[in-house]
Amino acid sequence: MESRIKTGIWVSAFIRRVGADGTAAMVVRKGDTDAGLVLIKTNRLVDPGCMVYSPSRDLDGNRVWSRATGPDPVSEADADAYIARQLSFDPDLWVVEVEDRDGRHFLEEPVTGTI
């Protein structure tokens, strides 16, 4: 079984990793520090240029990420609307935004298809 670290620690490490590359990443919504789910929003700073990634588990229990807003970039308004819907279901949710003109997500785990 994979050990799980607290969400607040994972988010801090993720932001450091992104920042080490000279790319901006910030917490736009802080959720439960122990076990909150994290959505990663990438923003290419063009329209449409946003994607939202949501974590899940594969059949072996390993973390994978899905393109929650579909296979292609969406407008920032559409990405924010998706996040708002998720927040209505899960008030403990974290949202981290990565601003990268190349659209990199910086996730270490595999990104599978869409939800």
WOBEL-V484111 format. One record per residue. N is the residue number from 1. RES is the residue in one letter. PHI is phi as a letter, one per 30 degrees, with the letter a starting at -180 (* if undefined). PSI is psi as a letter, one per 40 degrees, with the letter a starting at -180 (* if undefined). D_LAST is the distance of its C-alpha to the last C-alpha in Angstrom with 2 decimals. Layout:
n->N res->RES phi->PHI psi->PSI d_last->D_LAST
n->N res->RES phi->PHI psi->PSI d_last->D_LAST
This chain:
n->1 res->M phi->* psi->h d_last->24.42
n->2 res->E phi->d psi->h d_last->23.01
n->3 res->S phi->d psi->i d_last->24.78
n->4 res->R phi->c psi->h d_last->22.90
n->5 res->I phi->c psi->i d_last->24.36
n->6 res->K phi->d psi->i d_last->24.44
n->7 res->T phi->e psi->d d_last->21.79
n->8 res->G phi->e psi->d d_last->24.57
n->9 res->I phi->d psi->d d_last->25.90
n->10 res->W phi->d psi->d d_last->22.60
n->11 res->V phi->d psi->d d_last->22.09
n->12 res->S phi->e psi->d d_last->25.74
n->13 res->A phi->d psi->d d_last->25.50
n->14 res->F phi->d psi->d d_last->22.42
n->15 res->I phi->d psi->d d_last->24.31
n->16 res->R phi->d psi->d d_last->27.40
n->17 res->R phi->d psi->d d_last->25.76
n->18 res->V phi->d psi->d d_last->24.45
n->19 res->G phi->d psi->d d_last->27.87
n->20 res->A phi->d psi->d d_last->29.76
n->21 res->D phi->d psi->e d_last->28.57
n->22 res->G phi->i psi->e d_last->29.95
n->23 res->T phi->c psi->i d_last->26.64
n->24 res->A phi->d psi->h d_last->26.11
n->25 res->A phi->b psi->h d_last->23.60
n->26 res->M phi->b psi->i d_last->24.06
n->27 res->V phi->d psi->h d_last->22.91
n->28 res->V phi->c psi->e d_last->22.31
n->29 res->R phi->a psi->h d_last->21.72
n->30 res->K phi->c psi->h d_last->23.06
n->31 res->G phi->c psi->a d_last->21.75
n->32 res->D phi->d psi->h d_last->23.15
n->33 res->T phi->d psi->d d_last->24.91
n->34 res->D phi->c psi->d d_last->24.72
n->35 res->A phi->b psi->f d_last->21.27
n->36 res->G phi->d psi->i d_last->19.11
n->37 res->L phi->d psi->i d_last->15.43
n->38 res->V phi->c psi->h d_last->15.12
n->39 res->L phi->c psi->h d_last->12.94
n->40 res->I phi->c psi->h d_last->14.16
n->41 res->K phi->c psi->h d_last->14.85
n->42 res->T phi->c psi->i d_last->16.53
n->43 res->N phi->b psi->h d_last->19.12
n->44 res->R phi->d psi->e d_last->21.14
n->45 res->L phi->i psi->f d_last->23.64
n->46 res->V phi->b psi->i d_last->23.56
n->47 res->D phi->b psi->h d_last->21.94
n->48 res->P phi->d psi->h d_last->19.22
n->49 res->G phi->b psi->e d_last->18.49
n->50 res->C phi->c psi->i d_last->15.81
n->51 res->M phi->b psi->i d_last->12.38
n->52 res->V phi->c psi->h d_last->10.65
n->53 res->Y phi->c psi->h d_last->9.42
n->54 res->S phi->b psi->h d_last->8.40
n->55 res->P phi->d psi->i d_last->10.04
n->56 res->S phi->a psi->a d_last->9.69
n->57 res->R phi->b psi->i d_last->12.19
n->58 res->D phi->d psi->a d_last->12.72
n->59 res->L phi->d psi->d d_last->15.23
n->60 res->D phi->c psi->e d_last->18.07
n->61 res->G phi->i psi->e d_last->17.05
n->62 res->N phi->d psi->i d_last->16.53
n->63 res->R phi->d psi->h d_last->14.29
n->64 res->V phi->b psi->i d_last->11.56
n->65 res->W phi->b psi->i d_last->9.38
n->66 res->S phi->c psi->i d_last->5.99
n->67 res->R phi->d psi->g d_last->6.46
n->68 res->A phi->d psi->d d_last->5.29
n->69 res->T phi->c psi->e d_last->7.79
n->70 res->G phi->j psi->i d_last->7.30
n->71 res->P phi->d psi->e d_last->9.53
n->72 res->D phi->c psi->i d_last->12.66
n->73 res->P phi->e psi->i d_last->14.30
n->74 res->V phi->b psi->i d_last->14.70
n->75 res->S phi->d psi->i d_last->17.78
n->76 res->E phi->d psi->d d_last->18.45
n->77 res->A phi->d psi->d d_last->18.86
n->78 res->D phi->d psi->d d_last->15.37
n->79 res->A phi->d psi->d d_last->13.95
n->80 res->D phi->d psi->d d_last->16.46
n->81 res->A phi->d psi->d d_last->15.70
n->82 res->Y phi->d psi->d d_last->12.05
n->83 res->I phi->d psi->d d_last->13.70
n->84 res->A phi->d psi->d d_last->16.43
n->85 res->R phi->d psi->d d_last->14.34
n->86 res->Q phi->d psi->d d_last->12.90
n->87 res->L phi->d psi->d d_last->16.55
n->88 res->S phi->d psi->d d_last->17.79
n->89 res->F phi->c psi->d d_last->16.05
n->90 res->D phi->b psi->g d_last->16.81
n->91 res->P phi->d psi->e d_last->20.05
n->92 res->D phi->c psi->e d_last->20.14
n->93 res->L phi->d psi->h d_last->17.28
n->94 res->W phi->c psi->i d_last->18.28
n->95 res->V phi->b psi->h d_last->17.40
n->96 res->V phi->c psi->h d_last->18.73
n->97 res->E phi->c psi->h d_last->19.25
n->98 res->V phi->c psi->h d_last->20.26
n->99 res->E phi->c psi->h d_last->22.50
n->100 res->D phi->b psi->h d_last->22.84
n->101 res->R phi->d psi->d d_last->24.01
n->102 res->D phi->d psi->e d_last->22.53
n->103 res->G phi->i psi->f d_last->18.99
n->104 res->R phi->d psi->i d_last->19.04
n->105 res->H phi->c psi->e d_last->16.72
n->106 res->F phi->i psi->e d_last->19.24
n->107 res->L phi->d psi->h d_last->16.89
n->108 res->E phi->d psi->d d_last->18.75
n->109 res->E phi->d psi->i d_last->16.12
n->110 res->P phi->d psi->i d_last->14.11
n->111 res->V phi->c psi->h d_last->11.11
n->112 res->T phi->c psi->a d_last->9.02
n->113 res->G phi->d psi->a d_last->6.83
n->114 res->T phi->c psi->i d_last->3.78
n->115 res->I phi->d psi->* d_last->0.00
